[in-house]
Amino acid sequence: MNAEVFMRLAIEEARKSKTPFGAVIVKDNRIVECSHVQLLQSNLSKEQEAKLREDFGS
């Protein structure tokens, strides 16, 4: 396999998600892992979220 094949697999992974991010990890020309972004829903209140942003600077 070549880099183009691996890139196409990463794009296919990205299409499984609502966000355009996918990845294929390759070692010695073999696929080790394929994945895509999986968003988690937060159950934090707006106040808790604001406090975390303040504490961690994001």
N, CA, C and O atoms as a Tripos MOL2 file, in Angstrom:
@<TRIPOS>MOLECULE
protein
  232   231    58     0     0
PROTEIN
NO_CHARGES

@<TRIPOS>ATOM
      1 N           0.8490   -1.1870    0.0000 N.3       1 MET1
      2 CA          0.0000    0.0000    0.0000 C.3       1 MET1
      3 C           0.8840    1.2360    0.0000 C.2       1 MET1
      4 O           2.0250    1.2080    0.4630 O.2       1 MET1
      5 N           0.3300    2.3250   -0.5320 N.am      2 ASN2
      6 CA          1.0910    3.5750   -0.5260 C.3       2 ASN2
      7 C           0.3530    4.6320    0.2980 C.2       2 ASN2
      8 O          -0.7490    4.3970    0.7930 O.2       2 ASN2
      9 N           0.9770    5.7870    0.4300 N.am      3 ALA3
     10 CA          0.4240    6.8590    1.2700 C.3       3 ALA3
     11 C          -0.9680    7.2830    0.8160 C.2       3 ALA3
     12 O          -1.8070    7.6180    1.6520 O.2       3 ALA3
     13 N          -1.2300    7.2750   -0.4770 N.am      4 GLU4
     14 CA         -2.5460    7.6870   -0.9780 C.3       4 GLU4
     15 C          -3.6450    6.7480   -0.4710 C.2       4 GLU4
     16 O          -4.7290    7.2040   -0.1080 O.2       4 GLU4
     17 N          -3.3760    5.4750   -0.4460 N.am      5 VAL5
     18 CA         -4.3510    4.5030    0.0530 C.3       5 VAL5
     19 C          -4.6460    4.7650    1.5300 C.2       5 VAL5
     20 O          -5.8030    4.7540    1.9500 O.2       5 VAL5
     21 N          -3.6020    4.9980    2.3040 N.am      6 PHE6
     22 CA         -3.7940    5.2690    3.7280 C.3       6 PHE6
     23 C          -4.5660    6.5710    3.9360 C.2       6 PHE6
     24 O          -5.4100    6.6550    4.8290 O.2       6 PHE6
     25 N          -4.2820    7.5790    3.1240 N.am      7 MET7
     26 CA         -4.9980    8.8520    3.2420 C.3       7 MET7
     27 C          -6.4740    8.6670    2.9120 C.2       7 MET7
     28 O          -7.3340    9.2450    3.5770 O.2       7 MET7
     29 N          -6.7720    7.8770    1.9030 N.am      8 ARG8
     30 CA         -8.1800    7.6150    1.5600 C.3       8 ARG8
     31 C          -8.9070    6.9150    2.7140 C.2       8 ARG8
     32 O         -10.0730    7.2020    2.9840 O.2       8 ARG8
     33 N          -8.2190    6.0110    3.3810 N.am      9 LEU9
     34 CA         -8.8150    5.3470    4.5450 C.3       9 LEU9
     35 C          -9.0870    6.3430    5.6690 C.2       9 LEU9
     36 O         -10.1190    6.2590    6.3340 O.2       9 LEU9
     37 N          -8.1750    7.2810    5.8830 N.am     10 ALA10
     38 CA         -8.3750    8.3110    6.9070 C.3      10 ALA10
     39 C          -9.5760    9.1860    6.5560 C.2      10 ALA10
     40 O         -10.3510    9.5590    7.4370 O.2      10 ALA10
     41 N          -9.7320    9.5100    5.2870 N.am     11 ILE11
     42 CA        -10.8820   10.3110    4.8460 C.3      11 ILE11
     43 C         -12.1750    9.5380    5.0730 C.2      11 ILE11
     44 O         -13.1700   10.1150    5.5100 O.2      11 ILE11
     45 N         -12.1730    8.2440    4.7820 N.am     12 GLU12
     46 CA        -13.3590    7.4180    5.0380 C.3      12 GLU12
     47 C         -13.7080    7.4240    6.5260 C.2      12 GLU12
     48 O         -14.8820    7.5020    6.8880 O.2      12 GLU12
     49 N         -12.7010    7.3420    7.3810 N.am     13 GLU13
     50 CA        -12.9370    7.4040    8.8220 C.3      13 GLU13
     51 C         -13.5440    8.7470    9.2060 C.2      13 GLU13
     52 O         -14.4760    8.7970   10.0090 O.2      13 GLU13
     53 N         -13.0300    9.8270    8.6460 N.am     14 ALA14
     54 CA        -13.5350   11.1660    8.9640 C.3      14 ALA14
     55 C         -15.0040   11.2970    8.5990 C.2      14 ALA14
     56 O         -15.7510   11.9930    9.2860 O.2      14 ALA14
     57 N         -15.4210   10.6500    7.5450 N.am     15 ARG15
     58 CA        -16.8230   10.7340    7.1040 C.3      15 ARG15
     59 C         -17.7810   10.0280    8.0560 C.2      15 ARG15
     60 O         -18.9930   10.2190    7.9610 O.2      15 ARG15
     61 N         -17.2650    9.2290    8.9590 N.am     16 LYS16
     62 CA        -18.1040    8.5470    9.9480 C.3      16 LYS16
     63 C         -18.4980    9.4740   11.0930 C.2      16 LYS16
     64 O         -19.3340    9.1140   11.9210 O.2      16 LYS16
     65 N         -17.9080   10.6510   11.1450 N.am     17 SER17
     66 CA        -18.1030   11.5820   12.2450 C.3      17 SER17
     67 C         -18.7530   12.8630   11.7460 C.2      17 SER17
     68 O         -18.7560   13.1390   10.5460 O.2      17 SER17
     69 N         -19.3000   13.6390   12.6630 N.am     18 LYS18
     70 CA        -19.8510   14.9480   12.3070 C.3      18 LYS18
     71 C         -18.7500   15.9710   12.0950 C.2      18 LYS18
     72 O         -18.9900   17.0340   11.5230 O.2      18 LYS18
     73 N         -17.5450   15.6590   12.5500 N.am     19 THR19
     74 CA        -16.4010   16.5490   12.3620 C.3      19 THR19
     75 C         -15.4580   15.9260   11.3370 C.2      19 THR19
     76 O         -15.3830   14.7020   11.2350 O.2      19 THR19
     77 N         -14.7400   16.7460   10.5800 N.am     20 PRO20
     78 CA        -13.9250   16.2080    9.4810 C.3      20 PRO20
     79 C         -12.5320   15.7420    9.9000 C.2      20 PRO20
     80 O         -11.5350   16.1740    9.3220 O.2      20 PRO20
     81 N         -12.4580   14.8630   10.9030 N.am     21 PHE21
     82 CA        -11.1570   14.3890   11.3630 C.3      21 PHE21
     83 C         -11.1440   12.8700   11.4310 C.2      21 PHE21
     84 O         -11.9740   12.2610   12.1060 O.2      21 PHE21
     85 N         -10.2030   12.2690   10.7300 N.am     22 GLY22
     86 CA        -10.0190   10.8240   10.7680 C.3      22 GLY22
     87 C          -8.5390   10.5350   10.8030 C.2      22 GLY22
     88 O          -7.7240   11.3890   10.4510 O.2      22 GLY22
     89 N          -8.1850    9.3320   11.2270 N.am     23 ALA23
     90 CA         -6.7640    8.9900   11.3060 C.3      23 ALA23
     91 C          -6.5460    7.5180   11.0000 C.2      23 ALA23
     92 O          -7.3790    6.6670   11.3100 O.2      23 ALA23
     93 N          -5.4070    7.2420   10.3880 N.am     24 VAL24
     94 CA         -4.9510    5.8770   10.1630 C.3      24 VAL24
     95 C          -3.5070    5.8320   10.6360 C.2      24 VAL24
     96 O          -2.6720    6.6000   10.1570 O.2      24 VAL24
     97 N          -3.2080    4.9450   11.5660 N.am     25 ILE25
     98 CA         -1.8360    4.7840   12.0490 C.3      25 ILE25
     99 C          -1.2320    3.5900   11.3270 C.2      25 ILE25
    100 O          -1.7990    2.4970   11.3210 O.2      25 ILE25
    101 N          -0.0730    3.8170   10.7200 N.am     26 VAL26
    102 CA          0.5800    2.7980    9.9030 C.3      26 VAL26
    103 C           1.9840    2.5450   10.4380 C.2      26 VAL26
    104 O           2.7200    3.4810   10.7500 O.2      26 VAL26
    105 N           2.3460    1.2680   10.5390 N.am     27 LYS27
    106 CA          3.7110    0.8910   10.9300 C.3      27 LYS27
    107 C           4.1610   -0.2430   10.0160 C.2      27 LYS27
    108 O           3.4520   -1.2340    9.8410 O.2      27 LYS27
    109 N           5.3410   -0.0830    9.4410 N.am     28 ASP28
    110 CA          5.8910   -1.0910    8.5340 C.3      28 ASP28
    111 C           4.9080   -1.4350    7.4170 C.2      28 ASP28
    112 O           4.7410   -2.5980    7.0500 O.2      28 ASP28
    113 N           4.2620   -0.3940    6.8850 N.am     29 ASN29
    114 CA          3.3250   -0.5110    5.7620 C.3      29 ASN29
    115 C           2.0820   -1.3450    6.1030 C.2      29 ASN29
    116 O           1.4260   -1.8800    5.2100 O.2      29 ASN29
    117 N           1.7650   -1.4520    7.4010 N.am     30 ARG30
    118 CA          0.5660   -2.1600    7.8430 C.3      30 ARG30
    119 C          -0.2650   -1.2320    8.7130 C.2      30 ARG30
    120 O           0.2780   -0.4620    9.5050 O.2      30 ARG30
    121 N          -1.5680   -1.3050    8.5680 N.am     31 ILE31
    122 CA         -2.4710   -0.4740    9.3610 C.3      31 ILE31
    123 C          -2.5210   -1.0160   10.7860 C.2      31 ILE31
    124 O          -2.8230   -2.1880   11.0150 O.2      31 ILE31
    125 N          -2.2150   -0.1340   11.7390 N.am     32 VAL32
    126 CA         -2.2440   -0.4890   13.1530 C.3      32 VAL32
    127 C          -3.5910   -0.1040   13.7550 C.2      32 VAL32
    128 O          -4.1520   -0.8480   14.5590 O.2      32 VAL32
    129 N          -4.1100    1.0660   13.3640 N.am     33 GLU33
    130 CA         -5.3600    1.5710   13.9360 C.3      33 GLU33
    131 C          -6.0120    2.5540   12.9820 C.2      33 GLU33
    132 O          -5.3290    3.3060   12.2860 O.2      33 GLU33
    133 N          -7.3470    2.5440   12.9520 N.am     34 CYS34
    134 CA         -8.1450    3.5380   12.2230 C.3      34 CYS34
    135 C          -9.1470    4.1120   13.2160 C.2      34 CYS34
    136 O          -9.6990    3.3880   14.0450 O.2      34 CYS34
    137 N          -9.3770    5.4210   13.1260 N.am     35 SER35
    138 CA        -10.3220    6.0240   14.0520 C.3      35 SER35
    139 C         -10.8290    7.3550   13.5220 C.2      35 SER35
    140 O         -10.2850    7.9040   12.5640 O.2      35 SER35
    141 N         -11.8800    7.8680   14.1580 N.am     36 HIS36
    142 CA        -12.4310    9.1820   13.8470 C.3      36 HIS36
    143 C         -12.8230    9.8560   15.1530 C.2      36 HIS36
    144 O         -12.9250    9.2110   16.1970 O.2      36 HIS36
    145 N         -13.0370   11.1530   15.0780 N.am     37 VAL37
    146 CA        -13.3890   11.9340   16.2630 C.3      37 VAL37
    147 C         -14.7760   11.5260   16.7410 C.2      37 VAL37
    148 O         -15.7190   11.4110   15.9570 O.2      37 VAL37
    149 N         -14.8720   11.3140   18.0290 N.am     38 GLN38
    150 CA        -16.1550   11.0140   18.6490 C.3      38 GLN38
    151 C         -16.3930   12.0530   19.7300 C.2      38 GLN38
    152 O         -15.6970   12.0790   20.7460 O.2      38 GLN38
    153 N         -17.3710   12.9020   19.5060 N.am     39 LEU39
    154 CA        -17.6570   13.9700   20.4580 C.3      39 LEU39
    155 C         -18.4790   13.4390   21.6210 C.2      39 LEU39
    156 O         -19.4120   12.6570   21.4380 O.2      39 LEU39
    157 N         -18.1200   13.8730   22.8070 N.am     40 LEU40
    158 CA        -18.8560   13.5000   24.0030 C.3      40 LEU40
    159 C         -19.7180   14.6690   24.4430 C.2      40 LEU40
    160 O         -19.3010   15.8240   24.3530 O.2      40 LEU40
    161 N         -20.8900   14.3790   24.9070 N.am     41 GLN41
    162 CA        -21.7780   15.4310   25.3820 C.3      41 GLN41
    163 C         -21.4180   15.7710   26.8200 C.2      41 GLN41
    164 O         -21.2070   14.8850   27.6490 O.2      41 GLN41
    165 N         -21.3510   17.0500   27.1000 N.am     42 SER42
    166 CA        -21.0190   17.5080   28.4440 C.3      42 SER42
    167 C         -22.2930   17.7260   29.2460 C.2      42 SER42
    168 O         -23.2790   18.2620   28.7400 O.2      42 SER42
    169 N         -22.2550   17.3090   30.4860 N.am     43 ASN43
    170 CA        -23.3830   17.5390   31.3870 C.3      43 ASN43
    171 C         -23.0760   18.6480   32.3820 C.2      43 ASN43
    172 O         -23.7710   18.8020   33.3860 O.2      43 ASN43
    173 N         -22.0270   19.4240   32.0960 N.am     44 LEU44
    174 CA        -21.6610   20.5290   32.9790 C.3      44 LEU44
    175 C         -22.6360   21.6870   32.8150 C.2      44 LEU44
    176 O         -23.1500   21.9390   31.7250 O.2      44 LEU44
    177 N         -22.8780   22.3830   33.9170 N.am     45 SER45
    178 CA        -23.6780   23.6060   33.8270 C.3      45 SER45
    179 C         -22.8130   24.6920   33.1880 C.2      45 SER45
    180 O         -21.5940   24.5460   33.1050 O.2      45 SER45
    181 N         -23.4260   25.7510   32.7490 N.am     46 LYS46
    182 CA        -22.6700   26.8610   32.1490 C.3      46 LYS46
    183 C         -21.6860   27.4460   33.1620 C.2      46 LYS46
    184 O         -20.5850   27.8580   32.7970 O.2      46 LYS46
    185 N         -22.0840   27.4790   34.4260 N.am     47 GLU47
    186 CA        -21.2080   27.9980   35.4750 C.3      47 GLU47
    187 C         -19.9890   27.0900   35.6710 C.2      47 GLU47
    188 O         -18.8670   27.5750   35.8100 O.2      47 GLU47
    189 N         -20.2130   25.7780   35.6810 N.am     48 GLN48
    190 CA        -19.1050   24.8330   35.8280 C.3      48 GLN48
    191 C         -18.1450   24.9280   34.6400 C.2      48 GLN48
    192 O         -16.9260   24.9030   34.8040 O.2      48 GLN48
    193 N         -18.7170   25.0360   33.4530 N.am     49 GLU49
    194 CA        -17.8900   25.1580   32.2540 C.3      49 GLU49
    195 C         -17.0710   26.4440   32.2920 C.2      49 GLU49
    196 O         -15.8860   26.4320   31.9550 O.2      49 GLU49
    197 N         -17.6900   27.5560   32.6990 N.am     50 ALA50
    198 CA        -16.9810   28.8360   32.7920 C.3      50 ALA50
    199 C         -15.8510   28.7490   33.8110 C.2      50 ALA50
    200 O         -14.7680   29.2850   33.5800 O.2      50 ALA50
    201 N         -16.0910   28.0800   34.9340 N.am     51 LYS51
    202 CA        -15.0610   27.9180   35.9650 C.3      51 LYS51
    203 C         -13.8780   27.1090   35.4280 C.2      51 LYS51
    204 O         -12.7260   27.4600   35.6840 O.2      51 LYS51
    205 N         -14.1450   26.0420   34.6950 N.am     52 LEU52
    206 CA        -13.0640   25.2440   34.1020 C.3      52 LEU52
    207 C         -12.2610   26.0620   33.1010 C.2      52 LEU52
    208 O         -11.0330   25.9940   33.0700 O.2      52 LEU52
    209 N         -12.9710   26.8380   32.2810 N.am     53 ARG53
    210 CA        -12.2720   27.6830   31.3040 C.3      53 ARG53
    211 C         -11.3880   28.7080   32.0180 C.2      53 ARG53
    212 O         -10.2620   28.9730   31.5970 O.2      53 ARG53
    213 N         -11.9080   29.2710   33.0890 N.am     54 GLU54
    214 CA        -11.1350   30.2460   33.8680 C.3      54 GLU54
    215 C          -9.9050   29.5870   34.4900 C.2      54 GLU54
    216 O          -8.8060   30.1390   34.4400 O.2      54 GLU54
    217 N         -10.0960   28.4100   35.0710 N.am     55 ASP55
    218 CA         -9.0000   27.7040   35.7420 C.3      55 ASP55
    219 C          -7.9200   27.2230   34.7740 C.2      55 ASP55
    220 O          -6.7340   27.2360   35.1040 O.2      55 ASP55
    221 N          -8.3320   26.8000   33.5840 N.am     56 PHE56
    222 CA         -7.3810   26.1920   32.6570 C.3      56 PHE56
    223 C          -7.0760   27.0450   31.4360 C.2      56 PHE56
    224 O          -6.3360   26.6190   30.5500 O.2      56 PHE56
    225 N          -7.6370   28.2380   31.3830 N.am     57 GLY57
    226 CA         -7.2610   29.2080   30.3560 C.3      57 GLY57
    227 C          -7.6490   28.8780   28.9380 C.2      57 GLY57
    228 O          -6.8900   29.1700   28.0140 O.2      57 GLY57
    229 N          -8.8030   28.2810   28.7340 N.am     58 SER58
    230 CA         -9.2260   28.0330   27.3480 C.3      58 SER58
    231 C         -10.4880   28.7790   27.0180 C.2      58 SER58
    232 O         -10.9850   28.6850   25.8960 O.2      58 SER58
@<TRIPOS>BOND
     1     1     2 1
     2     2     3 1
     3     3     4 2
     4     3     5 am
     5     5     6 1
     6     6     7 1
     7     7     8 2
     8     7     9 am
     9     9    10 1
    10    10    11 1
    11    11    12 2
    12    11    13 am
    13    13    14 1
    14    14    15 1
    15    15    16 2
    16    15    17 am
    17    17    18 1
    18    18    19 1
    19    19    20 2
    20    19    21 am
    21    21    22 1
    22    22    23 1
    23    23    24 2
    24    23    25 am
    25    25    26 1
    26    26    27 1
    27    27    28 2
    28    27    29 am
    29    29    30 1
    30    30    31 1
    31    31    32 2
    32    31    33 am
    33    33    34 1
    34    34    35 1
    35    35    36 2
    36    35    37 am
    37    37    38 1
    38    38    39 1
    39    39    40 2
    40    39    41 am
    41    41    42 1
    42    42    43 1
    43    43    44 2
    44    43    45 am
    45    45    46 1
    46    46    47 1
    47    47    48 2
    48    47    49 am
    49    49    50 1
    50    50    51 1
    51    51    52 2
    52    51    53 am
    53    53    54 1
    54    54    55 1
    55    55    56 2
    56    55    57 am
    57    57    58 1
    58    58    59 1
    59    59    60 2
    60    59    61 am
    61    61    62 1
    62    62    63 1
    63    63    64 2
    64    63    65 am
    65    65    66 1
    66    66    67 1
    67    67    68 2
    68    67    69 am
    69    69    70 1
    70    70    71 1
    71    71    72 2
    72    71    73 am
    73    73    74 1
    74    74    75 1
    75    75    76 2
    76    75    77 am
    77    77    78 1
    78    78    79 1
    79    79    80 2
    80    79    81 am
    81    81    82 1
    82    82    83 1
    83    83    84 2
    84    83    85 am
    85    85    86 1
    86    86    87 1
    87    87    88 2
    88    87    89 am
    89    89    90 1
    90    90    91 1
    91    91    92 2
    92    91    93 am
    93    93    94 1
    94    94    95 1
    95    95    96 2
    96    95    97 am
    97    97    98 1
    98    98    99 1
    99    99   100 2
   100    99   101 am
   101   101   102 1
   102   102   103 1
   103   103   104 2
   104   103   105 am
   105   105   106 1
   106   106   107 1
   107   107   108 2
   108   107   109 am
   109   109   110 1
   110   110   111 1
   111   111   112 2
   112   111   113 am
   113   113   114 1
   114   114   115 1
   115   115   116 2
   116   115   117 am
   117   117   118 1
   118   118   119 1
   119   119   120 2
   120   119   121 am
   121   121   122 1
   122   122   123 1
   123   123   124 2
   124   123   125 am
   125   125   126 1
   126   126   127 1
   127   127   128 2
   128   127   129 am
   129   129   130 1
   130   130   131 1
   131   131   132 2
   132   131   133 am
   133   133   134 1
   134   134   135 1
   135   135   136 2
   136   135   137 am
   137   137   138 1
   138   138   139 1
   139   139   140 2
   140   139   141 am
   141   141   142 1
   142   142   143 1
   143   143   144 2
   144   143   145 am
   145   145   146 1
   146   146   147 1
   147   147   148 2
   148   147   149 am
   149   149   150 1
   150   150   151 1
   151   151   152 2
   152   151   153 am
   153   153   154 1
   154   154   155 1
   155   155   156 2
   156   155   157 am
   157   157   158 1
   158   158   159 1
   159   159   160 2
   160   159   161 am
   161   161   162 1
   162   162   163 1
   163   163   164 2
   164   163   165 am
   165   165   166 1
   166   166   167 1
   167   167   168 2
   168   167   169 am
   169   169   170 1
   170   170   171 1
   171   171   172 2
   172   171   173 am
   173   173   174 1
   174   174   175 1
   175   175   176 2
   176   175   177 am
   177   177   178 1
   178   178   179 1
   179   179   180 2
   180   179   181 am
   181   181   182 1
   182   182   183 1
   183   183   184 2
   184   183   185 am
   185   185   186 1
   186   186   187 1
   187   187   188 2
   188   187   189 am
   189   189   190 1
   190   190   191 1
   191   191   192 2
   192   191   193 am
   193   193   194 1
   194   194   195 1
   195   195   196 2
   196   195   197 am
   197   197   198 1
   198   198   199 1
   199   199   200 2
   200   199   201 am
   201   201   202 1
   202   202   203 1
   203   203   204 2
   204   203   205 am
   205   205   206 1
   206   206   207 1
   207   207   208 2
   208   207   209 am
   209   209   210 1
   210   210   211 1
   211   211   212 2
   212   211   213 am
   213   213   214 1
   214   214   215 1
   215   215   216 2
   216   215   217 am
   217   217   218 1
   218   218   219 1
   219   219   220 2
   220   219   221 am
   221   221   222 1
   222   222   223 1
   223   223   224 2
   224   223   225 am
   225   225   226 1
   226   226   227 1
   227   227   228 2
   228   227   229 am
   229   229   230 1
   230   230   231 1
   231   231   232 2
@<TRIPOS>SUBSTRUCTURE
     1 MET1         2 RESIDUE 1 A MET
     2 ASN2         6 RESIDUE 1 A ASN
     3 ALA3        10 RESIDUE 1 A ALA
     4 GLU4        14 RESIDUE 1 A GLU
     5 VAL5        18 RESIDUE 1 A VAL
     6 PHE6        22 RESIDUE 1 A PHE
     7 MET7        26 RESIDUE 1 A MET
     8 ARG8        30 RESIDUE 1 A ARG
     9 LEU9        34 RESIDUE 1 A LEU
    10 ALA10       38 RESIDUE 1 A ALA
    11 ILE11       42 RESIDUE 1 A ILE
    12 GLU12       46 RESIDUE 1 A GLU
    13 GLU13       50 RESIDUE 1 A GLU
    14 ALA14       54 RESIDUE 1 A ALA
    15 ARG15       58 RESIDUE 1 A ARG
    16 LYS16       62 RESIDUE 1 A LYS
    17 SER17       66 RESIDUE 1 A SER
    18 LYS18       70 RESIDUE 1 A LYS
    19 THR19       74 RESIDUE 1 A THR
    20 PRO20       78 RESIDUE 1 A PRO
    21 PHE21       82 RESIDUE 1 A PHE
    22 GLY22       86 RESIDUE 1 A GLY
    23 ALA23       90 RESIDUE 1 A ALA
    24 VAL24       94 RESIDUE 1 A VAL
    25 ILE25       98 RESIDUE 1 A ILE
    26 VAL26      102 RESIDUE 1 A VAL
    27 LYS27      106 RESIDUE 1 A LYS
    28 ASP28      110 RESIDUE 1 A ASP
    29 ASN29      114 RESIDUE 1 A ASN
    30 ARG30      118 RESIDUE 1 A ARG
    31 ILE31      122 RESIDUE 1 A ILE
    32 VAL32      126 RESIDUE 1 A VAL
    33 GLU33      130 RESIDUE 1 A GLU
    34 CYS34      134 RESIDUE 1 A CYS
    35 SER35      138 RESIDUE 1 A SER
    36 HIS36      142 RESIDUE 1 A HIS
    37 VAL37      146 RESIDUE 1 A VAL
    38 GLN38      150 RESIDUE 1 A GLN
    39 LEU39      154 RESIDUE 1 A LEU
    40 LEU40      158 RESIDUE 1 A LEU
    41 GLN41      162 RESIDUE 1 A GLN
    42 SER42      166 RESIDUE 1 A SER
    43 ASN43      170 RESIDUE 1 A ASN
    44 LEU44      174 RESIDUE 1 A LEU
    45 SER45      178 RESIDUE 1 A SER
    46 LYS46      182 RESIDUE 1 A LYS
    47 GLU47      186 RESIDUE 1 A GLU
    48 GLN48      190 RESIDUE 1 A GLN
    49 GLU49      194 RESIDUE 1 A GLU
    50 ALA50      198 RESIDUE 1 A ALA
    51 LYS51      202 RESIDUE 1 A LYS
    52 LEU52      206 RESIDUE 1 A LEU
    53 ARG53      210 RESIDUE 1 A ARG
    54 GLU54      214 RESIDUE 1 A GLU
    55 ASP55      218 RESIDUE 1 A ASP
    56 PHE56      222 RESIDUE 1 A PHE
    57 GLY57      226 RESIDUE 1 A GLY
    58 SER58      230 RESIDUE 1 A SER
